Amino acid sequence: MKTINHHSITPRRGKRGAPKRHCNPRSSGLAKPRLPRPDAGDDGRPPKGPPHGNSRAFLNRGPSLAVTLVTGLVAAKLSACFELTLREMVGLAFFLTVLLGLPEAVAAQSAMATQAAGPDGKGKQAWSAYLEELRAALLLAVVASVMVGGFAMALRGNAVESLCVGLGLLGAISAAGLYGVLVPRLLSALRRGVEWHGPVVLAVTDLTTLTILFGLATWLAG
């Protein structure tokens, strides 16, 4: 039986004549580098706590959203104080959605425009943007009050209710545009985050709208 001498076997050679060697990345120091974690900081270490955890999100947004809750309760109490007026002008209930929704939309747009221009109000360009937003709010108030007041007259045929709806919407949208510009500036001066801007602007707008609407209704009905 022919014996095989293992020492006489030559290793396989590559194209250039060099023997092929099996390289172990770990033993040769060529280990695959570890990629940093997506949530790692500048030093490559993971943060100590979850940056976007549920508890932290609640603590950041909970107090600002509590403003909306309190506003709803105050609005309910305010409506209860004008119960007799609402009984005399039942048609106002048909337009409460648009009477509250339009000023809220204008206030939100004005607040976003103010935030984009810079709520600190530094520079001539920022003040120019603020004035442009106020002019746009006044124009929207005039157009919306004529349209909604005319629709109320066509639907109900009550001139007093239509006048109350039109004038109330005119005052509410005008005030909403003003709040959208002033409230973010005030909150920024008080060092409040942007999460406070929306709830506070909408809260002040809703209370102003109800006050104007119920005040006009009481005055016109009396």
PASE-785848 format. One record per residue: residue number from 1; residue in one letter; z, x, y of N, C-alpha, C in turn. Coordinates in steps of 0.2 Angstrom, whole numbers. Atoms other than C-alpha are relative to their C-alpha. Example, Ala and Ser with C-alpha at 12.3 -4.5 7.8 and 13.67 -1.06 7.14 Angstrom:
2
+-----+----+-------+-------+-------+-------+-------+-------+-------+-------+-------+
!   i ! aa !   n_w !   n_u !   n_v !  ca_w !  ca_u !  ca_v !   c_w !   c_u !   c_v !
+-----+----+-------+-------+-------+-------+-------+-------+-------+-------+-------+
!   1 !  A !     0 !     4 !    -6 !    39 !    62 !   -22 !     0 !     4 !     6 !
!   2 !  S !    -1 !    -4 !    -6 !    36 !    68 !    -5 !     3 !    -4 !     5 !
+-----+----+-------+-------+-------+-------+-------+-------+-------+-------+-------+
***
This chain:
222
+-----+----+-------+-------+-------+-------+-------+-------+-------+-------+-------+
!   i ! aa !   n_w !   n_u !   n_v !  ca_w !  ca_u !  ca_v !   c_w !   c_u !   c_v !
+-----+----+-------+-------+-------+-------+-------+-------+-------+-------+-------+
!   1 !  M !     0 !     4 !    -6 !     0 !     0 !     0 !     0 !     4 !     6 !
!   2 !  K !     0 !    -4 !    -6 !    -5 !     7 !    17 !     5 !    -2 !     5 !
!   3 !  T !    -5 !     1 !    -5 !     8 !     9 !    29 !    -2 !     1 !     7 !
!   4 !  I !     2 !     0 !    -7 !     6 !     6 !    48 !     5 !     4 !     4 !
!   5 !  N !    -4 !    -4 !    -5 !    13 !    19 !    60 !     0 !    -3 !     7 !
!   6 !  H !     0 !     4 !    -7 !    19 !     9 !    75 !    -1 !     5 !     6 !
!   7 !  H !     1 !    -5 !    -5 !    19 !    25 !    85 !    -7 !     2 !     2 !
!   8 !  S !     7 !    -1 !    -1 !     1 !    27 !    83 !    -4 !    -5 !     3 !
!   9 !  I !     4 !     6 !    -3 !    -4 !    10 !    90 !     0 !     1 !     8 !
!  10 !  T !     1 !    -1 !    -7 !   -10 !    12 !   108 !     0 !    -7 !     3 !
!  11 !  P !     0 !     7 !    -3 !    -6 !    -2 !   120 !    -7 !    -2 !     3 !
!  12 !  R !     6 !     3 !    -3 !   -20 !   -13 !   127 !    -1 !     2 !     7 !
!  13 !  R !     1 !    -2 !    -6 !   -28 !    -7 !   142 !    -4 !    -5 !     4 !
!  14 !  G !     3 !     5 !    -4 !   -34 !   -17 !   157 !    -7 !     3 !     2 !
!  15 !  K !     7 !    -1 !    -2 !   -51 !   -16 !   166 !     0 !     7 !     3 !
!  16 !  R !     0 !    -6 !    -3 !   -46 !     0 !   175 !     3 !     6 !    -5 !
!  17 !  G !    -3 !    -4 !     5 !   -38 !     8 !   160 !     7 !     1 !     0 !
!  18 !  A !    -8 !    -1 !     0 !   -20 !     6 !   164 !     3 !    -5 !    -5 !
!  19 !  P !    -2 !     5 !     5 !   -10 !    -2 !   151 !     4 !    -6 !     3 !
!  20 !  K !    -3 !     6 !    -3 !    -4 !   -20 !   154 !     7 !     0 !    -2 !
!  21 !  R !    -7 !     1 !     1 !    14 !   -22 !   156 !     3 !    -7 !     2 !
!  22 !  H !    -3 !     7 !    -2 !    24 !   -38 !   156 !     6 !     1 !     4 !
!  23 !  C !    -5 !    -1 !    -6 !    34 !   -39 !   172 !     5 !    -6 !     0 !
!  24 !  N !    -5 !     5 !    -1 !    50 !   -48 !   173 !     2 !    -1 !     7 !
!  25 !  P !    -2 !     1 !    -8 !    53 !   -55 !   191 !     7 !     2 !     1 !
!  26 !  R !    -7 !    -1 !    -1 !    71 !   -55 !   189 !     3 !     8 !    -1 !
!  27 !  S !    -2 !    -7 !     1 !    73 !   -37 !   182 !    -3 !     5 !     5 !
!  28 !  S !     4 !    -4 !    -5 !    60 !   -30 !   194 !     2 !    -1 !     7 !
!  29 !  G !    -2 !     1 !    -6 !    68 !   -37 !   209 !    -5 !    -4 !     4 !
!  30 !  L !     5 !     4 !    -3 !    53 !   -48 !   213 !     2 !    -8 !    -1 !
!  31 !  A !    -2 !     7 !     1 !    63 !   -65 !   211 !    -3 !    -4 !     6 !
!  32 !  K !     2 !     5 !    -5 !    56 !   -80 !   220 !     5 !    -1 !     5 !
!  33 !  P !    -5 !     1 !    -5 !    64 !   -82 !   237 !     2 !    -7 !     0 !
!  34 !  R !    -3 !     7 !    -1 !    75 !   -97 !   240 !    -2 !    -3 !     6 !
!  35 !  L !     2 !     3 !    -7 !    68 !  -109 !   253 !     7 !    -3 !     3 !
!  36 !  P !    -6 !     3 !    -4 !    81 !  -115 !   266 !     0 !    -8 !    -1 !
!  37 !  R !     0 !     7 !     1 !    87 !  -133 !   264 !    -2 !    -3 !     6 !
!  38 !  P !     2 !     4 !    -6 !    80 !  -146 !   276 !     5 !    -1 !     5 !
!  39 !  D !    -6 !     2 !    -4 !    97 !  -150 !   283 !     4 !     6 !     2 !
!  40 !  A !    -4 !    -6 !    -2 !   102 !  -132 !   285 !     0 !     2 !     7 !
!  41 !  G !     0 !    -2 !    -7 !   107 !  -125 !   302 !    -4 !     7 !     1 !
!  42 !  D !     3 !    -7 !    -2 !   101 !  -109 !   311 !     2 !     5 !    -4 !
!  43 !  D !    -2 !    -6 !     4 !   111 !   -98 !   300 !    -2 !    -1 !    -8 !
!  44 !  G !     3 !     2 !     7 !   103 !  -106 !   284 !     5 !    -3 !    -4 !
!  45 !  R !    -6 !     4 !     4 !   120 !  -114 !   278 !    -1 !    -7 !     1 !
!  46 !  P !     0 !     7 !    -1 !   121 !  -132 !   275 !     5 !    -3 !     5 !
!  47 !  P !    -5 !     2 !    -5 !   131 !  -142 !   288 !     6 !    -3 !    -4 !
!  48 !  K !    -6 !     1 !     3 !   149 !  -146 !   284 !     0 !    -8 !    -2 !
!  49 !  G !     0 !     7 !     1 !   147 !  -165 !   285 !    -7 !    -3 !     1 !
!  50 !  P !     7 !     3 !     0 !   132 !  -177 !   283 !    -1 !    -2 !     8 !
!  51 !  P !     2 !     1 !    -7 !   123 !  -178 !   300 !    -2 !    -7 !     2 !
!  52 !  H !     3 !     7 !    -1 !   116 !  -195 !   298 !     3 !    -5 !    -6 !
!  53 !  G !    -3 !     4 !     4 !   129 !  -203 !   287 !     1 !    -7 !     2 !
!  54 !  N !    -1 !     7 !    -2 !   133 !  -222 !   287 !     6 !     0 !     5 !
!  55 !  S !    -6 !     1 !    -4 !   150 !  -219 !   294 !    -1 !     3 !     8 !
!  56 !  R !     1 !    -3 !    -7 !   144 !  -208 !   309 !    -5 !    -4 !     4 !
!  57 !  A !     4 !     5 !    -4 !   130 !  -220 !   313 !     3 !    -6 !     2 !
!  58 !  F !    -4 !     6 !    -2 !   142 !  -234 !   313 !     4 !     2 !     6 !
!  59 !  L !    -4 !    -2 !    -6 !   153 !  -225 !   325 !    -4 !     1 !     6 !
!  60 !  N !     4 !    -1 !    -5 !   139 !  -220 !   336 !    -3 !    -7 !     3 !
!  61 !  R !     3 !     6 !    -2 !   131 !  -238 !   337 !     5 !    -6 !     1 !
!  62 !  G !    -5 !     6 !     0 !   146 !  -249 !   334 !     2 !    -2 !     7 !
!  63 !  P !    -3 !     2 !    -6 !   154 !  -249 !   351 !    -5 !    -2 !     5 !
!  64 !  S !     6 !     2 !    -4 !   137 !  -251 !   360 !    -2 !    -7 !    -2 !
!  65 !  L !     2 !     7 !     2 !   133 !  -266 !   349 !     5 !    -5 !     1 !
!  66 !  A !    -6 !     4 !    -1 !   150 !  -273 !   352 !    -1 !    -4 !     7 !
!  67 !  V !     1 !     4 !    -7 !   144 !  -277 !   370 !    -5 !    -6 !    -1 !
!  68 !  T !     4 !     6 !     1 !   131 !  -289 !   363 !     4 !    -5 !    -3 !
!  69 !  L !    -4 !     5 !     3 !   144 !  -297 !   352 !     4 !    -4 !     6 !
!  70 !  V !    -4 !     3 !    -5 !   155 !  -300 !   367 !    -4 !    -4 !     5 !
!  71 !  T !     4 !     3 !    -5 !   141 !  -305 !   378 !    -2 !    -7 !    -3 !
!  72 !  G !     1 !     6 !     3 !   137 !  -319 !   365 !     5 !    -5 !     1 !
!  73 !  L !    -6 !     5 !    -1 !   154 !  -326 !   366 !     1 !    -2 !     7 !
!  74 !  V !    -1 !     2 !    -7 !   155 !  -325 !   385 !    -6 !    -6 !     1 !
!  75 !  A !     5 !     5 !    -1 !   138 !  -335 !   385 !     2 !    -6 !    -3 !
!  76 !  A !    -2 !     6 !     3 !   145 !  -348 !   373 !     5 !    -3 !     5 !
!  77 !  K !    -5 !     3 !    -5 !   160 !  -351 !   385 !    -3 !    -2 !     6 !
!  78 !  L !     3 !     2 !    -6 !   149 !  -351 !   400 !    -4 !    -6 !    -1 !
!  79 !  S !     3 !     6 !     1 !   138 !  -364 !   392 !     4 !    -6 !    -1 !
!  80 !  A !    -5 !     6 !     1 !   153 !  -375 !   388 !     3 !    -2 !     7 !
!  81 !  C !    -2 !     2 !    -7 !   158 !  -374 !   406 !    -5 !    -5 !     4 !
!  82 !  F !     5 !     4 !    -3 !   142 !  -382 !   411 !    -3 !    -6 !    -5 !
!  83 !  E !     2 !     5 !     5 !   142 !  -395 !   397 !    -3 !    -7 !     3 !
!  84 !  L !     2 !     6 !    -3 !   140 !  -410 !   409 !    -7 !     1 !     3 !
!  85 !  T !     7 !    -1 !    -3 !   125 !  -402 !   418 !    -5 !     0 !    -5 !
!  86 !  L !     5 !     0 !     6 !   116 !  -399 !   401 !    -1 !    -7 !    -2 !
!  87 !  R !     1 !     7 !     2 !   119 !  -417 !   397 !    -5 !    -4 !     5 !
!  88 !  E !     4 !     4 !    -5 !   111 !  -423 !   413 !    -7 !     3 !     0 !
!  89 !  M !     7 !    -3 !     1 !    96 !  -410 !   411 !    -1 !     2 !    -7 !
!  90 !  V !     2 !    -2 !     7 !    92 !  -411 !   393 !    -6 !     4 !    -1 !
!  91 !  G !     6 !    -4 !     0 !    75 !  -403 !   396 !     1 !     7 !     0 !
!  92 !  L !    -1 !    -8 !     0 !    83 !  -386 !   399 !     1 !     3 !    -6 !
!  93 !  A !    -1 !    -2 !     7 !    87 !  -385 !   381 !    -6 !     2 !    -3 !
!  94 !  F !     6 !    -2 !     3 !    69 !  -385 !   377 !    -3 !     7 !     2 !
!  95 !  F !     2 !    -6 !    -3 !    66 !  -370 !   387 !     5 !     6 !     0 !
!  96 !  L !    -5 !    -6 !     1 !    81 !  -359 !   383 !    -3 !     6 !    -3 !
!  97 !  T !     3 !    -6 !     3 !    71 !  -348 !   372 !    -4 !     4 !     4 !
!  98 !  V !     5 !    -4 !    -5 !    58 !  -343 !   385 !     4 !     2 !     6 !
!  99 !  L !    -4 !    -2 !    -6 !    71 !  -343 !   399 !     4 !     6 !    -2 !
! 100 !  L !    -4 !    -6 !     2 !    81 !  -330 !   389 !    -4 !     6 !    -2 !
! 101 !  G !     4 !    -5 !     3 !    67 !  -321 !   380 !    -4 !     4 !     5 !
! 102 !  L !     4 !    -3 !    -5 !    56 !  -317 !   395 !     4 !     5 !     4 !
! 103 !  P !    -3 !    -5 !    -4 !    69 !  -309 !   406 !     3 !     6 !    -5 !
! 104 !  E !    -2 !    -5 !     4 !    75 !  -299 !   391 !    -5 !     5 !    -1 !
! 105 !  A !     6 !    -5 !     2 !    58 !  -292 !   387 !    -2 !     4 !     7 !
! 106 !  V !     2 !    -4 !    -7 !    55 !  -287 !   406 !     6 !     5 !     1 !
! 107 !  A !    -5 !    -5 !    -1 !    72 !  -279 !   406 !     0 !     6 !    -5 !
! 108 !  A !     1 !    -5 !     5 !    69 !  -269 !   390 !    -6 !     4 !     2 !
! 109 !  Q !     5 !    -4 !    -3 !    52 !  -263 !   397 !     1 !     4 !     6 !
! 110 !  S !    -2 !    -4 !    -6 !    59 !  -258 !   413 !     5 !     6 !    -2 !
! 111 !  A !    -5 !    -6 !     2 !    73 !  -248 !   404 !    -4 !     5 !    -4 !
! 112 !  M !     4 !    -6 !     3 !    60 !  -239 !   393 !    -4 !     4 !     5 !
! 113 !  A !     3 !    -4 !    -5 !    50 !  -235 !   408 !     4 !     5 !     4 !
! 114 !  T !    -5 !    -4 !    -3 !    65 !  -229 !   417 !     2 !     6 !    -4 !
! 115 !  Q !    -2 !    -6 !     4 !    70 !  -218 !   402 !    -6 !     5 !     0 !
! 116 !  A !     5 !    -4 !     1 !    53 !  -211 !   401 !    -1 !     4 !     7 !
! 117 !  A !     0 !    -4 !    -7 !    53 !  -206 !   420 !     6 !     4 !     1 !
! 118 !  G !    -6 !    -4 !    -1 !    70 !  -199 !   418 !     6 !    -4 !     4 !
! 119 !  P !    -5 !     4 !    -3 !    86 !  -209 !   421 !     4 !     3 !     5 !
! 120 !  D !    -4 !    -3 !    -5 !    94 !  -196 !   432 !    -3 !    -1 !     7 !
! 121 !  G !     3 !     1 !    -6 !    81 !  -200 !   446 !    -1 !     6 !     4 !
! 122 !  K !     1 !    -6 !    -4 !    78 !  -183 !   451 !    -8 !     1 !     1 !
! 123 !  G !     7 !    -1 !    -2 !    61 !  -180 !   460 !    -3 !    -6 !     3 !
! 124 !  K !     4 !     5 !    -3 !    49 !  -190 !   470 !    -4 !    -4 !    -5 !
! 125 !  Q !     4 !     3 !     6 !    39 !  -194 !   454 !     4 !    -6 !    -3 !
! 126 !  A !    -5 !     5 !     4 !    54 !  -203 !   446 !     1 !    -6 !     5 !
! 127 !  W !    -1 !     6 !    -5 !    57 !  -214 !   462 !    -6 !    -4 !     0 !
! 128 !  S !     6 !     4 !    -1 !    39 !  -218 !   463 !    -1 !    -5 !    -7 !
! 129 !  A !     0 !     4 !     6 !    40 !  -224 !   445 !     5 !    -6 !     0 !
! 130 !  Y !    -4 !     5 !     0 !    55 !  -234 !   448 !    -2 !    -6 !     5 !
! 131 !  L !     3 !     5 !    -5 !    47 !  -243 !   463 !    -5 !    -4 !    -3 !
! 132 !  E !     5 !     4 !     3 !    32 !  -247 !   453 !     2 !    -5 !    -5 !
! 133 !  E !    -3 !     4 !     5 !    42 !  -254 !   439 !     3 !    -7 !     4 !
! 134 !  L !    -3 !     6 !    -4 !    51 !  -266 !   452 !    -5 !    -4 !     2 !
! 135 !  R !     5 !     5 !    -2 !    35 !  -272 !   459 !    -4 !    -3 !    -6 !
! 136 !  A !     3 !     3 !     6 !    28 !  -275 !   442 !     5 !    -6 !    -2 !
! 137 !  A !    -5 !     5 !     2 !    44 !  -285 !   438 !    -1 !    -6 !     4 !
! 138 !  L !     1 !     6 !    -5 !    42 !  -296 !   454 !    -7 !    -4 !    -2 !
! 139 !  L !     6 !     4 !     1 !    24 !  -300 !   450 !     0 !    -4 !    -7 !
! 140 !  L !    -1 !     4 !     6 !    28 !  -305 !   432 !     5 !    -6 !     1 !
! 141 !  A !    -5 !     6 !    -2 !    42 !  -316 !   439 !    -4 !    -6 !     3 !
! 142 !  V !     4 !     5 !    -3 !    30 !  -325 !   450 !    -5 !    -4 !    -5 !
! 143 !  V !     5 !     3 !     4 !    17 !  -328 !   437 !     3 !    -4 !    -6 !
! 144 !  A !    -4 !     4 !     5 !    29 !  -333 !   423 !     3 !    -6 !     2 !
! 145 !  S !    -4 !     6 !    -3 !    39 !  -345 !   434 !    -5 !    -6 !     1 !
! 146 !  V !     5 !     5 !    -1 !    23 !  -354 !   439 !    -3 !    -3 !    -6 !
! 147 !  M !     3 !     2 !     7 !    16 !  -355 !   421 !     5 !    -4 !    -3 !
! 148 !  V !    -5 !     4 !     4 !    32 !  -361 !   413 !     3 !    -6 !     4 !
! 149 !  G !    -2 !     6 !    -4 !    37 !  -372 !   427 !    -5 !    -6 !     0 !
! 150 !  G !     5 !     4 !     0 !    20 !  -380 !   427 !     0 !    -4 !    -7 !
! 151 !  F !     0 !     2 !     7 !    21 !  -382 !   408 !     6 !    -5 !    -1 !
! 152 !  A !    -5 !     4 !     1 !    38 !  -390 !   409 !    -1 !    -7 !     4 !
! 153 !  M !     1 !     7 !    -4 !    32 !  -403 !   422 !    -5 !    -4 !    -4 !
! 154 !  A !     5 !     4 !     5 !    17 !  -407 !   410 !     3 !    -3 !    -6 !
! 155 !  L !    -4 !     3 !     6 !    29 !  -409 !   395 !     5 !    -5 !     1 !
! 156 !  R !    -5 !     5 !    -1 !    43 !  -418 !   403 !    -1 !    -5 !     5 !
! 157 !  G !     1 !     4 !    -6 !    37 !  -425 !   419 !     6 !    -1 !     4 !
! 158 !  N !    -6 !     1 !    -4 !    53 !  -422 !   427 !     0 !     6 !     5 !
! 159 !  A !     1 !    -5 !    -5 !    51 !  -413 !   444 !     6 !     5 !     1 !
! 160 !  V !    -6 !    -4 !    -1 !    69 !  -407 !   445 !     1 !     5 !    -5 !
! 161 !  E !    -1 !    -4 !     6 !    70 !  -400 !   428 !    -6 !     6 !     1 !
! 162 !  S !     5 !    -5 !    -1 !    53 !  -391 !   431 !     2 !     5 !     6 !
! 163 !  L !    -2 !    -4 !    -6 !    59 !  -384 !   448 !     6 !     5 !    -2 !
! 164 !  C !    -5 !    -4 !     3 !    75 !  -378 !   439 !    -2 !     6 !    -4 !
! 165 !  V !     3 !    -5 !     4 !    65 !  -369 !   426 !    -4 !     5 !     3 !
! 166 !  G !     4 !    -5 !    -4 !    53 !  -361 !   438 !     4 !     5 !     4 !
! 167 !  L !    -4 !    -4 !    -4 !    66 !  -355 !   450 !     5 !     4 !    -4 !
! 168 !  G !    -5 !    -3 !     4 !    78 !  -350 !   437 !    -4 !     6 !    -3 !
! 169 !  L !     4 !    -6 !     3 !    64 !  -339 !   428 !    -2 !     5 !     5 !
! 170 !  L !     2 !    -4 !    -6 !    59 !  -332 !   445 !     6 !     5 !     1 !
! 171 !  G !    -6 !    -4 !    -2 !    77 !  -326 !   449 !     2 !     5 !    -6 !
! 172 !  A !    -2 !    -4 !     6 !    80 !  -320 !   431 !    -4 !     6 !    -2 !
! 173 !  I !     4 !    -6 !     1 !    65 !  -309 !   429 !     0 !     5 !     5 !
! 174 !  S !    -1 !    -5 !    -6 !    67 !  -301 !   446 !     6 !     4 !    -1 !
! 175 !  A !    -6 !    -4 !     1 !    85 !  -297 !   442 !    -1 !     4 !    -7 !
! 176 !  A !     1 !    -4 !     6 !    80 !  -291 !   424 !    -4 !     7 !     2 !
! 177 !  G !     3 !    -6 !    -2 !    68 !  -278 !   432 !     4 !     4 !     4 !
! 178 !  L !    -4 !    -4 !    -3 !    81 !  -272 !   443 !     6 !     3 !    -4 !
! 179 !  Y !    -5 !    -3 !     5 !    94 !  -270 !   429 !    -3 !     5 !    -4 !
! 180 !  G !     3 !    -5 !     4 !    81 !  -261 !   419 !    -1 !     7 !     3 !
! 181 !  V !     1 !    -6 !    -3 !    80 !  -248 !   432 !     7 !     3 !     2 !
! 182 !  L !    -6 !    -2 !    -2 !    98 !  -247 !   438 !     5 !     2 !    -5 !
! 183 !  V !    -5 !     0 !     6 !   108 !  -249 !   422 !    -1 !     7 !    -3 !
! 184 !  P !     0 !    -7 !     3 !   101 !  -233 !   413 !     2 !     5 !     5 !
! 185 !  R !    -2 !    -5 !    -5 !   104 !  -223 !   429 !     7 !     0 !     0 !
! 186 !  L !    -7 !     1 !    -1 !   122 !  -229 !   430 !     3 !     3 !    -7 !
! 187 !  L !    -3 !    -2 !     6 !   125 !  -226 !   411 !    -1 !     8 !    -1 !
! 188 !  S !     1 !    -8 !     1 !   117 !  -208 !   412 !     5 !     3 !     5 !
! 189 !  A !    -5 !    -4 !    -5 !   129 !  -204 !   427 !     7 !     0 !    -3 !
! 190 !  L !    -6 !     0 !     3 !   143 !  -210 !   416 !     0 !     4 !    -7 !
! 191 !  R !     1 !    -4 !     6 !   137 !  -198 !   402 !     0 !    -4 !    -6 !
! 192 !  R !     1 !     4 !     6 !   133 !  -212 !   390 !    -7 !     1 !    -3 !
! 193 !  G !     6 !    -1 !     3 !   120 !  -210 !   377 !    -5 !    -6 !     0 !
! 194 !  V !     6 !     5 !    -1 !   103 !  -219 !   376 !     2 !    -6 !    -5 !
! 195 !  E !    -2 !     6 !     4 !   111 !  -231 !   362 !     3 !    -5 !     4 !
! 196 !  W !    -3 !     5 !    -4 !   120 !  -239 !   376 !    -4 !    -4 !     5 !
! 197 !  H !     4 !     3 !    -5 !   106 !  -243 !   387 !    -3 !    -7 !    -1 !
! 198 !  G !     2 !     6 !     2 !    98 !  -257 !   378 !     5 !    -6 !    -1 !
! 199 !  P !    -5 !     5 !     1 !   113 !  -267 !   373 !     3 !    -2 !     7 !
! 200 !  V !    -3 !     2 !    -7 !   121 !  -266 !   391 !    -6 !    -3 !     5 !
! 201 !  V !     5 !     3 !    -4 !   104 !  -270 !   400 !    -1 !    -7 !    -2 !
! 202 !  L !     1 !     6 !     2 !   101 !  -285 !   389 !     6 !    -5 !     1 !
! 203 !  A !    -6 !     4 !    -1 !   119 !  -291 !   390 !     1 !    -2 !     8 !
! 204 !  V !     0 !     2 !    -7 !   119 !  -291 !   409 !    -6 !    -5 !     2 !
! 205 !  T !     5 !     4 !    -1 !   102 !  -299 !   409 !     1 !    -7 !    -2 !
! 206 !  D !    -1 !     6 !     3 !   107 !  -313 !   398 !     5 !    -4 !     4 !
! 207 !  L !    -5 !     3 !    -4 !   123 !  -317 !   408 !    -3 !    -2 !     7 !
! 208 !  T !     3 !     2 !    -7 !   113 !  -317 !   425 !    -4 !    -6 !    -1 !
! 209 !  T !     5 !     5 !     1 !   100 !  -328 !   418 !     4 !    -7 !    -1 !
! 210 !  L !    -4 !     6 !     1 !   113 !  -341 !   412 !     3 !    -2 !     6 !
! 211 !  T !    -3 !     1 !    -6 !   122 !  -340 !   428 !    -5 !    -3 !     5 !
! 212 !  I !     5 !     3 !    -5 !   106 !  -343 !   439 !    -2 !    -7 !    -3 !
! 213 !  L !     3 !     7 !     3 !   100 !  -357 !   427 !     5 !    -5 !     1 !
! 214 !  F !    -5 !     6 !     0 !   116 !  -367 !   426 !     2 !    -1 !     8 !
! 215 !  G !    -2 !     1 !    -7 !   120 !  -364 !   445 !    -6 !    -4 !     3 !
! 216 !  L !     5 !     4 !    -3 !   103 !  -371 !   450 !     0 !    -7 !    -3 !
! 217 !  A !     0 !     6 !     3 !   104 !  -385 !   438 !     6 !    -4 !     3 !
! 218 !  T !    -5 !     4 !    -3 !   121 !  -390 !   445 !    -1 !    -2 !     7 !
! 219 !  W !     1 !     2 !    -7 !   115 !  -389 !   463 !    -6 !    -5 !     0 !
! 220 !  L !     5 !     5 !    -1 !    99 !  -399 !   460 !     2 !    -6 !    -3 !
! 221 !  A !    -3 !     6 !     3 !   108 !  -412 !   449 !     4 !    -3 !     5 !
! 222 !  G !    -5 !     3 !    -4 !   121 !  -415 !   462 !    -3 !    -2 !     7 !
+-----+----+-------+-------+-------+-------+-------+-------+-------+-------+-------+
***
